[in-house]
């Protein structure tokens, strides 16, 4: 193992939250080191068009946007390391981290590890991700005007996504594994009352297919299996939304930092402070509610300011 490299601020994660924290920390002359992790750029790298982030009136591709974030952070002196942090020791300051076989220490840590949408294992799924398949109706619903789409799930978020999609889609079909929803009564009623929302019960999706449009894949078919009869039917949906939850990427902090029952890191009200002084959390690692690029960036800014003030108070 190499000798430990020390930093005032180490940022773990590289989505909008991590890169924004890096921009602010770098401009405060804190020389941050940012670990990009297993998915450099975060969830936006599997998104095609981003049209709801301010400042891009024509929209921008998710990977291109994250590349711009990265370059801006680097311009002010952020060191980006394409490694995954695999171990942290928060028992004393400076904190100890390991990435691959290298060791690092930091006076403060900003956690921006994000979350991963739960997806079904499907034939052709990755081919159509961002080209008809999505895990965020708020992000992508606009692209499905007057189309027939499906939502997979039976909880509150599935009902919320289905109802939201009726603003754009001609018809929204909810596909659920069971014969009843687990969503709250008010969310169920809202979906049942909406004339654009339909339901397929006791079913799951087993495959998707499509065609090429403008040089890109385009979803046109969804294969649905009835779990009671085993029968498979093909539906002509051009949009498929997974609403079966997210998993925060926080497993390496288990037992070290306070988190809720789903693994989201708990931060103090109106701040990004965790229960450990000098450790801050931002973005989807601590936000199970909004989960937007712009809100993640906002908390990244907060985390950098919190870290800067913490360091000033220690001097």
RAWO-V641933 format. One record per helix or strand. SS is the DSSP state (H for helix, E for strand). FROM is the first residue (numbers start at 1). TO is the last residue. Records with the same first field share a line. If there is no record, write none. Layout:
BEGIN
SS=FROM-TO, FROM-TO
END
This chain:
BEGIN
E=5-12, 33-35, 49-50, 60-61, 79-81, 85-89, 95-99, 102-111, 115-117, 123-123, 129-129, 133-134, 148-152, 171-175, 197-200, 203-213, 216-226, 232-235, 239-242, 246-248, 259-259, 265-265, 273-273, 279-281
H=16-27, 42-46, 62-75, 125-128, 137-144, 156-165, 185-193, 251-253, 283-285, 293-314
END
